[in-house]
Amino acid sequence: MKATLAPSSLISLPRHKVSSLRSPSLLLQSQRPSSALMTTTTASRGSVAVTAAATSSFEALREGIAEFYNETSGLWEEIWGDHMHHGFYDPDSSVQLSDSGHREAQIRMIEESLRFAGVTEEEKKIKRVVDVGCGIGGSSRYIASKFGAECIGITLSPVQAKRANDLAAAQSLSHKVSFQVADALEQPFEDGIFDLVWSMESGEHMPDKAKFVKELVRVAAPGGRIIIVTWCHRNLSPGEEALQPWEQNLLDRICKTFYLPAWCSTSDYVDLLQSLSLQDIKCADWSENVAPFWPAVIRTALTWKGLVSLLRSGMKSIKGALTMPLMIEGYKKGVIKFGIITCQKPL
Amino acid sequence: MRLMTHNMLSCNIKGVTNGFPLKIEAEKVIEKEVDFNPDFLRHMFAKIEWKDLVEAARSLGYAELPEDSPDATVIESAADESLLKKLHHALLELHLEEGALVCPETGRKFPVNKGIPNMLLHEDEA
């Protein structure tokens, strides 16, 4: 499956009503009420009311995410290196890759994303980049080096921010990249300052997708590009209001250990960007291009080194590892999609 | 936190219209040497809020930058790099390790620990 599209073409996906954008499914609804992390909002269809209970759940989720990454980042880096995202592979590639093969795939993911967004032709214009949900800064350092641009990354995890800064210093990139603790839903930046807004596999953590996208758009400079690469659920068919119960149940089990709020679909993101008058909106389903990733992660977890590191790392890591087969199941059954959505802010 | 970063950070507490620039309360400032890269500085110059940088540098104890923003042509010309070197030092080599960034409108302090600002808002500020 070719993952590239003609420029300025808008993929027509099965579209559900725009009103579903404002449905609770984009907030915290659809989580099992027994979870302390996710409370069910009672916002009716058509309203964006976020109850007080939901707000404090946002805080709880934020803390959960920070603690999860505080605990697991070191383990991930030890085994997989400084890119905390999927690799991009040729579809149906049956060759089992070496560790370095997977690292290259992770770099390729960055390059393919930039290419998809049409960024590579505009190198000179990229002076400032923001990495939203930056992990330990792999993308930031790579992109800063590639474009000679300044890159600022934000993460909820103080451990990640510190590690990201240390790695930047070790790679003599401190003058170009810096990392802070901040919330993607409340980005601590003025409007319109970034030529490139980068969100690589962080969107799935955002409890309010509309607010998340609004912030990405707000901080993008006129003419700037926004790149969102994220885990989504499949697009709903026309007339379909929600996922099937078994699909929702699968996602709920994943949400709990990975500290994810409710999922949305790729076309939900497209709808949001359209509603904010972004141009050149493009999207693609890269699920086939990331298929080797989770089996590879599981293989590394089952090595002697992996198991020992997991045990040392703690319960969150162990639970996370046990959840990985569910990701594979989700992809195989077409519930989970690996989506890329890109656009440009009008001048 | 270097001043290059500070030059971009602002306070986004709900209702705040004047959240930039953040004032600096410096408790511990260190200097870290960075390779001088004039091309990079020239590349970034247009994006820098000069007056805010001058004031921020003073908060960190460095007062060598001229008050008024230099002309772009002065920065572009290859001849005199002394100004570029001062810019380099202020922007990239001064680090706020411990202290706080203060919202100019509300006075809210965002702590800076081990060189990392924590810009997370509290529940009632979002």
HADDOCK unambig.tbl for C-alpha pairs under 7 A between the chains (distance, minus, plus):
assign (segid A and resid 59 and name CA) (segid B and resid 123 and name CA) 7.00 0.50 0.50
assign (segid A and resid 127 and name CA) (segid B and resid 44 and name CA) 6.74 0.50 0.50
assign (segid A and resid 175 and name CA) (segid B and resid 34 and name CA) 6.97 0.50 0.50
assign (segid A and resid 175 and name CA) (segid B and resid 92 and name CA) 5.74 0.50 0.50
assign (segid A and resid 178 and name CA) (segid B and resid 5 and name CA) 6.88 0.50 0.50
assign (segid A and resid 180 and name CA) (segid B and resid 116 and name CA) 5.53 0.50 0.50
assign (segid A and resid 180 and name CA) (segid B and resid 117 and name CA) 5.53 0.50 0.50
assign (segid A and resid 180 and name CA) (segid B and resid 118 and name CA) 6.36 0.50 0.50
assign (segid A and resid 181 and name CA) (segid B and resid 117 and name CA) 6.29 0.50 0.50
assign (segid A and resid 181 and name CA) (segid B and resid 118 and name CA) 4.71 0.50 0.50
assign (segid A and resid 181 and name CA) (segid B and resid 119 and name CA) 5.88 0.50 0.50
assign (segid A and resid 181 and name CA) (segid B and resid 120 and name CA) 6.71 0.50 0.50
assign (segid A and resid 182 and name CA) (segid B and resid 118 and name CA) 6.16 0.50 0.50
assign (segid A and resid 182 and name CA) (segid B and resid 119 and name CA) 4.75 0.50 0.50
assign (segid A and resid 182 and name CA) (segid B and resid 120 and name CA) 4.82 0.50 0.50
assign (segid A and resid 183 and name CA) (segid B and resid 120 and name CA) 5.73 0.50 0.50
assign (segid A and resid 186 and name CA) (segid B and resid 12 and name CA) 6.60 0.50 0.50
assign (segid A and resid 188 and name CA) (segid B and resid 9 and name CA) 5.53 0.50 0.50
assign (segid A and resid 188 and name CA) (segid B and resid 10 and name CA) 5.06 0.50 0.50
assign (segid A and resid 188 and name CA) (segid B and resid 11 and name CA) 5.69 0.50 0.50
assign (segid A and resid 188 and name CA) (segid B and resid 12 and name CA) 5.78 0.50 0.50
assign (segid A and resid 188 and name CA) (segid B and resid 119 and name CA) 6.54 0.50 0.50
assign (segid A and resid 189 and name CA) (segid B and resid 8 and name CA) 6.08 0.50 0.50
assign (segid A and resid 189 and name CA) (segid B and resid 9 and name CA) 4.98 0.50 0.50
assign (segid A and resid 189 and name CA) (segid B and resid 10 and name CA) 4.96 0.50 0.50
assign (segid A and resid 190 and name CA) (segid B and resid 10 and name CA) 6.05 0.50 0.50
